[in-house]
Each structure stands twice: as structure tokens, then as C-alpha cells.
Amino acid sequence: MKRSQLSKVTKLIKKYVEEEKEWGETEFVKPKRAQQKVKIAAGMTLEELHKTIQGCRKCPLGKSRLTAVPGDGNPKAKLLFIGEGPGFDEDHQGLPFIGRAGQLLTKIIEAMGLKRSDVFIANIVKCHPMIDPSDPEKRGNDRPPQPEEVEACTPYLDAQIDIIKPQFICLLGGSATKALLKIETGISKVRGEFREYRGVPVMPTYHPAALLRDPSLKKDVWNDMKKLMSLMKE
């Protein structure tokens, strides 16, 4: 193709692109994401946000779960705990951390001199990630959330943080830590070290489920909580 012909074709393409932009047809320039964006209205209350979450079907988790689990606790909590995702019991009852791991978390909270009603407890994703989504009545069917599931749900969590305005966040487990802090480092390497998310001090620690598997980790978690309590007192 001659240079003059190439120049003519380039001009025609540029003109076509500009015309399409005016009509809002820009898919060929930047393909639309398959994942729908979450729409959260400004000034939304926590109750309104949770109703939105309960009706959400924007990713595969919303189509397989029994009940969405937005979170529970004090809407003006100073401390926010964030886990990985709902499990079997949570999916059936709509409340976070109510199984064996949840019972242990309650003991940790009480050891800190607090009650569950003093804090707020949520998860990275609000619906139960299942190995076999066709059988929500099956126990032992849990799995970590996939990156696209985390991406779909993160706006809900961010909105919760903006509404509750916690002064401190405690991340429970590697999945929650990696998802929120955007790091690949294992939880054993970052636990006990303060980070920051949306301007809020963050303490990563082991998930209570890990303590049930390996009770020797309880000492590490308690040391992390003591650091958190010390900062909270300051």
C-alpha cells in the first residue's frame, strides 16, 4: 500500500472512531467488562445497602447462594472485622461468623474486653463460595472466593466502610488480607503488622478457622490483638 493510500485509510478510521464515540459506541476501543458494575447511591444507609446486597445477582455466587450475608453488628462500630466469605451455617442463617470459627471469634472479641454488639463483622464476599454450587445443602463445600468474585463484591465492602467509618480494621485470614491489601504475601509474613486501607489502620491476622486446625497459632493472634488494643487505646 502506498503512503498516500495508508494516510487516507488512517484518516477514515480516525473519523469512524470519532463518530462512534459521539454515539457512545466505544466497545471496539475499550471492550466492556463482562462483570456489571455495582451501583451504590450516595448517602445510602447501611440498611439500604444491605437490602441491595441481598438482592444482588451480579456474579455467579449470587445465583448459587441461599442467603446473602452482608454483615452484622454495631453500625457505628469503632472496630471492623473482615473475613473471607460466608460458609454453610452463614449461608443458611444470613449472619456472619456463626459456625465454629465464629464462636472462636466471639471469644477473641470478648477477651479484648468487647462484645460482638460493639464491633461490626463482615466478609470480603457476601455470598457463600461453594466447590459444588449445585448442592448448597452439602457441608464441607466451602472454597476461597475467586478474584472476579472479590472484584464484584469489593464496592459493597467499601461502601460499608464509608458508612460505618470504623477507626480500625482487623483482617481475618490470607484471602481477606490479599484481596483487600492487593498483596500476594502469605498471611504468616504480614500478620501483626499494621497496614492501611481507605485511610483506616488495618491489622491482618490468622482466620479463626486456622486456629481450630492449629491451636498453636492462638498465641500469635492474641499478640496481634494486643497490638490492636494498644492502638485503640491511644
C-alpha positions as CSV (number, residue, x, y, z in Angstrom):
1,M,0.0,0.0,0.0
2,K,1.3,3.4,-0.9
3,R,2.0,6.0,1.7
4,S,-0.8,8.3,0.4
5,Q,-3.3,5.4,0.5
6,L,-2.2,4.4,4.0
7,S,-2.7,8.0,5.1
8,K,-6.2,8.1,3.6
9,V,-7.2,4.9,5.3
10,T,-5.8,6.1,8.7
11,K,-7.9,9.3,8.4
12,L,-11.0,7.3,7.6
13,I,-10.5,5.1,10.6
14,K,-10.0,8.1,12.8
15,K,-13.1,9.7,11.5
16,Y,-15.1,6.5,12.1
17,V,-13.8,6.2,15.7
18,E,-14.8,9.8,16.5
19,E,-18.3,9.3,15.1
20,E,-18.8,6.2,17.1
21,K,-17.6,7.9,20.3
22,E,-20.3,10.6,19.7
23,W,-22.9,7.8,19.7
24,G,-21.4,6.1,22.7
25,E,-20.3,3.0,20.8
26,T,-16.8,2.6,22.2
27,E,-16.7,-1.2,22.6
28,F,-14.1,-1.7,19.9
29,V,-11.8,0.9,21.5
30,K,-12.2,-0.5,25.0
31,P,-14.3,-3.7,25.5
32,K,-16.9,-3.6,28.2
33,R,-16.2,-5.8,31.2
34,A,-18.4,-8.8,31.4
35,Q,-18.9,-8.0,35.1
36,Q,-21.6,-5.5,35.8
37,K,-20.7,-2.6,38.0
38,V,-22.3,-2.3,41.4
39,K,-24.4,0.9,41.7
40,I,-24.3,2.4,45.1
41,A,-26.2,5.6,45.7
42,A,-24.6,8.5,47.6
43,G,-26.0,8.9,51.0
44,M,-27.3,5.3,51.2
45,T,-27.8,4.0,54.7
46,L,-26.4,0.7,55.9
47,E,-29.8,-0.8,55.9
48,E,-30.4,0.2,52.3
49,L,-27.0,-1.0,51.3
50,H,-27.7,-4.4,52.9
51,K,-31.0,-4.7,51.0
52,T,-29.1,-4.0,47.8
53,I,-26.7,-6.8,48.7
54,Q,-29.4,-9.2,49.5
55,G,-30.9,-8.7,46.0
56,C,-27.6,-8.8,44.2
57,R,-27.1,-11.4,41.4
58,K,-24.1,-9.7,39.7
59,C,-21.8,-12.7,39.9
60,P,-22.2,-16.5,40.0
61,L,-22.1,-16.5,43.8
62,G,-25.4,-14.6,43.9
63,K,-27.0,-17.3,41.7
64,S,-26.0,-20.2,43.8
65,R,-26.2,-19.0,47.4
66,L,-29.2,-19.4,49.6
67,T,-28.9,-16.2,51.5
68,A,-26.7,-13.1,51.1
69,V,-24.7,-12.3,54.3
70,P,-24.0,-8.5,54.2
71,G,-22.6,-8.3,57.8
72,D,-23.8,-7.7,61.3
73,G,-23.0,-5.6,64.3
74,N,-22.8,-2.1,65.5
75,P,-23.4,0.3,62.6
76,K,-21.2,2.8,64.3
77,A,-18.5,0.3,65.3
78,K,-15.0,1.5,66.1
79,L,-13.6,-1.9,65.1
80,L,-14.5,-3.8,61.9
81,F,-13.6,-7.5,61.4
82,I,-13.4,-8.7,57.8
83,G,-13.2,-12.4,56.9
84,E,-13.2,-14.3,53.7
85,G,-16.8,-15.3,52.9
86,P,-19.9,-16.9,54.4
87,G,-19.8,-20.7,55.0
88,F,-22.6,-23.3,55.3
89,D,-24.1,-22.0,58.5
90,E,-23.9,-18.4,57.5
91,D,-25.5,-19.1,54.1
92,H,-28.4,-20.8,55.8
93,Q,-28.9,-18.1,58.6
94,G,-27.8,-14.9,56.9
95,L,-25.4,-13.9,59.7
96,P,-21.6,-13.8,59.5
97,F,-19.3,-16.0,61.7
98,I,-21.8,-18.1,63.5
99,G,-20.2,-21.5,63.0
100,R,-17.3,-22.9,65.0
101,A,-14.9,-20.3,63.7
102,G,-17.4,-17.6,64.6
103,Q,-17.7,-18.9,68.1
104,L,-14.0,-18.7,68.5
105,L,-14.0,-15.1,67.1
106,T,-16.6,-14.2,69.7
107,K,-14.3,-15.5,72.4
108,I,-11.4,-13.4,70.9
109,I,-13.6,-10.3,70.9
110,E,-14.7,-10.9,74.5
111,A,-11.1,-11.4,75.5
112,M,-10.4,-7.9,74.1
113,G,-13.0,-6.6,76.6
114,L,-15.6,-6.1,73.9
115,K,-18.9,-7.7,72.9
116,R,-20.0,-8.7,69.4
117,S,-22.5,-6.0,69.6
118,D,-19.7,-3.5,70.0
119,V,-18.0,-4.4,66.7
120,F,-19.1,-5.0,63.1
121,I,-18.3,-8.2,61.3
122,A,-18.3,-8.6,57.5
123,N,-16.6,-10.6,54.7
124,I,-14.8,-9.8,51.5
125,V,-17.6,-11.5,49.6
126,K,-21.2,-11.6,50.7
127,C,-22.3,-14.9,49.3
128,H,-21.2,-18.5,50.0
129,P,-18.4,-19.6,47.6
130,M,-19.1,-23.3,47.0
131,I,-17.0,-26.0,45.4
132,D,-20.2,-27.5,44.1
133,P,-22.8,-24.7,43.6
134,S,-25.5,-27.2,42.7
135,D,-25.6,-28.6,46.3
136,P,-25.9,-25.8,48.9
137,E,-27.1,-28.3,51.4
138,K,-23.7,-30.1,51.4
139,R,-21.3,-29.4,54.3
140,G,-17.6,-29.1,53.6
141,N,-18.5,-27.4,50.3
142,D,-16.5,-24.2,51.0
143,R,-13.8,-22.6,48.9
144,P,-11.9,-19.3,48.7
145,P,-13.6,-16.7,46.5
146,Q,-12.2,-16.2,43.0
147,P,-10.6,-12.8,42.0
148,E,-13.6,-11.8,39.8
149,E,-16.0,-12.6,42.7
150,V,-13.9,-10.4,45.1
151,E,-13.9,-7.6,42.5
152,A,-17.7,-7.8,42.1
153,C,-18.2,-7.5,45.9
154,T,-15.5,-5.1,46.9
155,P,-17.7,-2.0,46.2
156,Y,-20.1,-3.3,48.8
157,L,-17.4,-3.6,51.4
158,D,-16.0,-0.2,50.5
159,A,-19.5,1.3,50.9
160,Q,-19.8,-0.4,54.3
161,I,-16.5,1.1,55.4
162,D,-17.6,4.5,54.3
163,I,-20.9,4.3,56.1
164,I,-19.7,2.7,59.3
165,K,-16.5,4.7,59.4
166,P,-14.5,2.3,61.6
167,Q,-11.4,3.6,63.2
168,F,-9.7,0.2,63.0
169,I,-10.0,-2.9,60.7
170,C,-8.9,-6.4,61.6
171,L,-8.5,-8.7,58.5
172,L,-9.1,-12.4,59.3
173,G,-7.0,-14.8,57.1
174,G,-4.9,-14.8,54.0
175,S,-7.8,-14.5,51.5
176,A,-9.2,-11.3,53.1
177,T,-5.7,-9.8,53.5
178,K,-4.6,-10.5,49.9
179,A,-7.9,-9.2,48.5
180,L,-8.1,-6.0,50.5
181,L,-4.4,-5.0,50.5
182,K,-3.7,-6.2,47.0
183,I,-0.7,-8.3,48.0
184,E,0.5,-11.8,47.3
185,T,2.4,-12.3,50.5
186,G,1.3,-15.1,52.8
187,I,-0.6,-14.2,56.0
188,S,2.2,-15.6,58.2
189,K,4.5,-12.9,56.7
190,V,2.3,-9.9,57.2
191,R,0.2,-10.7,60.3
192,G,0.9,-8.5,63.2
193,E,2.0,-5.6,61.0
194,F,-0.3,-2.6,60.7
195,R,-1.3,-1.6,57.1
196,E,-3.8,0.9,55.8
197,Y,-6.9,0.7,53.7
198,R,-9.1,3.7,52.8
199,G,-7.3,5.7,55.4
200,V,-8.0,3.2,58.2
201,P,-5.3,1.3,60.2
202,V,-5.5,-2.4,59.3
203,M,-4.3,-5.4,61.4
204,P,-4.0,-8.7,59.5
205,T,-4.1,-11.9,61.5
206,Y,-4.9,-15.6,61.1
207,H,-8.5,-16.6,60.5
208,P,-10.2,-18.3,63.5
209,A,-10.7,-21.4,61.3
210,A,-6.9,-21.7,61.2
211,L,-6.8,-21.7,65.0
212,L,-9.2,-24.6,65.0
213,R,-6.8,-26.5,62.8
214,D,-3.7,-25.4,64.6
215,P,-4.3,-24.2,68.2
216,S,-0.6,-23.2,68.5
217,L,-1.5,-20.1,66.3
218,K,-3.7,-18.7,69.1
219,K,-0.6,-17.1,70.7
220,D,0.2,-15.2,67.5
221,V,-3.4,-14.0,67.1
222,W,-3.5,-12.8,70.7
223,N,-0.3,-10.9,70.3
224,D,-1.8,-9.2,67.2
225,M,-4.9,-8.3,69.2
226,K,-2.8,-6.8,71.9
227,K,-1.1,-4.6,69.4
228,L,-4.6,-3.6,68.0
229,M,-5.9,-2.9,71.5
230,S,-2.9,-0.8,72.3
231,L,-3.5,1.4,69.3
232,M,-7.2,1.6,70.0
233,K,-6.5,2.9,73.5
234,E,-4.2,5.6,72.0
